[in-house]
Amino acid sequence: MKRTRRKRAVVLLTAAMLAIGLVGCSPQPNMDGAVARSDGSAGLTPVTVVLDYTPNTNHSGIYVAIDQGYYADEGLDVTVVQPPEDGADALVASGRAEFGISYQDWMANYLGSADPLPVTAVAAIIQHNTSGLISRAGEGITDPLGLEGERYGTLDVATEKAIVRTLVEDAGGEWEKVELVPANSTDEVSGLRAEQFDAVWCFEGWAGQNAKLQGFETDYFAVGALDERFDYYTPVIIANDRFLEEHPDTARAFLAATARGYERAMERPDEAAAILVAAAPEVDPDLAVASQRFLADKYRADAEQWGVFDAERWNAFYGWMNEQGLTERPLPMDAGFTNEYLPR
């Protein structure tokens, strides 16, 4: 759930792009190091999914689909792997994984480059942005203006800092009065407890629930609730463009089974949490249940179906990024996502 891996420098993206040019985009055999897979029966089409981070409740629908045999029902043998150091996006773009987990804001780094990665977002895992800023309760950081004179623990990502700066300034505050310190704690709650920072970005469905389980009182405000331009899609399922072009039926079959997995996770959150923990025993069982219950009505929320993208919301965020000059080249509108492969 945490986004530590997104701190990698632009130079790594450039290196990844160069590597992609050498490797090509033909899908490769499934990778070693799988953290979950379906039964591997003969005759099933192999598909690899690379996570964005360690297994967590953002991924529950995929684990449920494996556990319940939904992928096998669609003729697929799905393997889930954890990401390499340069992340899921580069691996999917290289063709070594057909699908992966990413974020709309992170995708902008390469969609707005001179040499975009050949990947497309094909499903929204969570319909609305459930991230925001968390702080110790009672210290006055209940809105962006409260950051003045306080230490904000930053991931040092340009988009992240621009969002927080915009929120502070739109609230009438002065960005120069916010002290930026590294968000280098192992988790947000531990960092707040140790007073390494006064506020930090987090996902409410994980860090927020973790704080409650620990009895650690916090204040929190959601960035998307304060500015609709920041109600972007995070996380998303991405796919290799060449794979989509050459194997559209396989892509549709994968998303049909995945949608069933997330729908079951919505209906039976405790069961979904148990399936996640069984597949990834390192996940805290109590946190898995709390997080799963929090996300149960947020995977689809007010959308007509799970996974669908709203073009207006997608474009609103990228329009703001263009105004801020956050990418090498302007981000094209209506680029980087599609609803074409979702169940109809």
N, C-alpha and C positions, 0 to 999 in steps of 0.2 A: 504494500500500500504506500509505503514511503517512496520518495522519488529521488533518493540519493544518487542513483545511477544517472540521473539527468544532469549532473554537475559536470559531466565530461566536457572538455573544451572543444571549440570549433575545429581545432586541428585534428581531433580524432574523427570528426565527421568527414573532413577532407580526406583523411587517410582511408576511411571506410569507403568513400566514393571511388577513390582510385582502385581499391581492392576489388570493388564491384566490377569495374571496367575490365579487370584481369580475369575474374572468375566467371563472369557472364551470368545470365538469368535463368538458365535451365535448372529446374528443381533437381536437387541432389538427394542421395539416400538419407534416411533418417539419421540423426546424430546420436552419439553416445550420451550418457548422462541423463537419461529420461527420468522425470520425477513422477510420471503417470502415463499409462498407456491402456488402450483397449485390448481385447483379447488376442489380437494378432492372428485371427483365423485366416486360413488360406483363402484366396479369392477376394479379400478386402483390399481396397485402395489405400495405400499408406499416405498419411497426412501428418505433418509436423507442425506443432504450435509452440512458439517460443514466448515465454512470459516476459514481462517488463521487470519483474523483481521476484523475490521469493513468493511462494504460494500464499494467497490470502483470499478474502471474500470477494474481491473483484473478479476472481477467477472461478468462483464456485459453480457457475452454470456449466463450465467446461468439464469440471470434475464430476458433476452430477450426470452429465450426458455420457461420460465414459462409464460410470458406475451402473447406470440404468440401461446400458446397451443401446442408447439412441444412435450413436455413431455407427455401430454395427448394423442397426436397422437400415441405415442409409448406405450400407456397403463400404464403410470406411474403417480403417484401423488407425486411430489417432494416438500420437505420441506427444506428450507435453514435456518440454525441456526448459531449463532455466537459461537466462541470457548470458552471452559472453560479455567481456568487458566493454566492447563497443556497442552493446545493446541489441535489442530485438529488431529495430528498424533496419540496420545494416545487414543482419542475417536474413531477414525476409527479402530485402532488396537483392541480395546475392543469389536468391533462389534456393538456399540451403534449408529454408523453412517456408512452407506455403502461407502460414498465418502467424501473426504475432500480436502482442499487446503494446499499444503506444498511447499517445495523448495528442489532442489537436494542437496544443500550444507547442509541444516538442516537434511535431511534424512540420511546423512552420519553418524551422531552422533549415530544412532541406527543400521544402516546397518553394521557398523564396530564395533559393541559391541558383547559381549559374548552371548547376548540373544536378537537378532534382533526383532524389532516389525514386526508382520505379515501384512505388507502393501506393496503395489506395486504402482509405478507411472504409470498411464494408459493414460495420455495425457499431452502434453506440452501446457500450456495456451498461452505463448508467446514464439516464436521460438528461439529468441536470448536474451542474457542477456542485459537488458536495464538499468542496475544499474552502478553507478560509484561515483566519488567524486565531490562534489559541494563546491564552496568557493566564497567569495566575489570577485567581478570583480576587476581586476587591482592590486591584491596583489601577483601575481606571482605564484599562485598554478595552473598552466595550465598543469602540468604533475607531475608524482610522485616525481621527483627531487625537485620540488618546496615545498614539505612538510618539507624539512630540516629546522630546526629552527622555525617551526610553530606548532600550537596545532591541533592535529587530534582528533576529537570527536569520540570515539570508543564505540561500543556496548559491548565491552569486551568479544567478542566471538572469540575463538581460530582460527577458519577458517578465519574469517574476518581480524584479525590482521596479520595472515600469508600471506594472499593475498596482503595486502598493503605493508608488509615488503618485499615480493618478488618483487613487482613492483618497490619499492624504490631502492633496491639493484641491480636489473637488469638494472636500469637506471644509475647506478654508484654512488648512494647515500649511506649514512650511516644511518641505521635504528635508531641507538642510538641518532641521532640528531633530531628525530621526537618526540615531546612531546605528550604523550597520556593523554587525559582528557575525562571525561564521556560525552557521548552524551545524556544528560538528559533533553533536551528541548522537549516541546510538539510537535514541528515539526522542520524540518531542517531549513526552512527560518527564523523562529522566533529565533532559536539559533544563526544563522549567524548574524542577525540584532543586537542581544543583545551581540554579540562578546563573546559568551560562548565557542566558538571554532572557528578555522580558516578554517577548512575543515571537511566534514562529508560525510559518505556514504548515498546515496539516490537512489531512482528510478526516472529516468529522466521523466518518464511519469506522475509523480505526483508532487514531489517537484520541479522539473525543470519547469513544467508548472505553478505551484503555484507561483514561483518566477517571472515569466514573467507577470502573471496577476497582481501581486502586483507592477510591475515596479521596481523590485529589481534586479539589474544587478549582474550576477554571471559568474564565470568560471566553466567549467565542463570537466572531461575526463572520458570516459567509460572504465571500467576495461577489458571487453572482447575485445575491440578494440586494447588494448596494448599487450595482451597475449591471444592467442586463447585457452589456457587451462582454462581461466576464462570465456569463453563464454558458461557457463553451463546453465542448465534449471531452471528458476525461474520466476514465480511460476509454479507448476504442480498440476494436479489432482491426488490424491492418492485413492486407494480402499482397502478394507479389503480382505485379501488373501482367507479366507474361503468363503466369499461371491462370489468372482470371480470364485472359483472352483465349488461352488454349484449352482450359478445362472448366468452362462456366458451370456445367452440370455438377461437377465435384464441389465447386464453391457453394452452389445452392444447397447441395446435400449437407455440407458441413454446417452452414448457417441454419438450416432447418433443424438439425439435431441440436445445435447449440442453443437455438431459441427455446426448444423444448426443455433443455437443461435449466435455463434461467427462469422459465415459467414455473418449473417445479420448485426451484429455489425460492421463488416468490411465495408459492403456496405452502411450502413446507420448510421454513428457514432452519428449524432445529435439525431436521434430517440433512439438509444441505451442509450445515456446519459439521455434522458428524462425518459426512462423506469427505469433506475437505481435510479434516483432521486425520482420518484414516489414511488418506493419500499422502499427507504431509504432517507427520507426527510432531514436527517441531513447532507447529502452530498451537498457541495456547487455547485449549478447548473452551474455556469461559469467554475469552475474547472473541473466538470464532462465533459462538452463539450470539453474543451481544451485537457484534458487527453484522451478522447475518440478519438478525431481527431488524436492525436499523435500516439495512439496505432493501429489505423485502418489498417495500412499496416504492422504492426509488429506482429500481432497474428500469421499469417501464414508465412509472409516474403518470403523466397526463398524455403520453403519446398513444397513438392508435394501436401500436404493437411494439414489442421489444425490439430494440436495435435501430429503429428508424432515425434518420437525421433530418433536422429542420434546416433547410438551406439558408433561411433568413438569419437564424442564430449563428450558424457556421460562418456566414459571410460578415456578420456584424463584428465578430471577434477579429477576423482577419482584416476587416476594414480599419479597425482601431490600430492593429499592428502596422498597417501601411502608413497610417497617419503618424505613428511614432517612429517610423523608419527603422524598424527592428530586424529587418531581413535585408540580405544583399540586394535583392530585387523585389519589387512589389509582388505581393501574393495575389494570384489570379482569383477572382471570385468564382464560386461554384467548382473549385478545383480541390482535389485531394480526398473526396468522399463520394460514395454512391449508395443508393438504396436498391440497386438493381438485383442484387443476389439474395436479398432477404425473402423469407417466405411470403407468399401472396395469399 
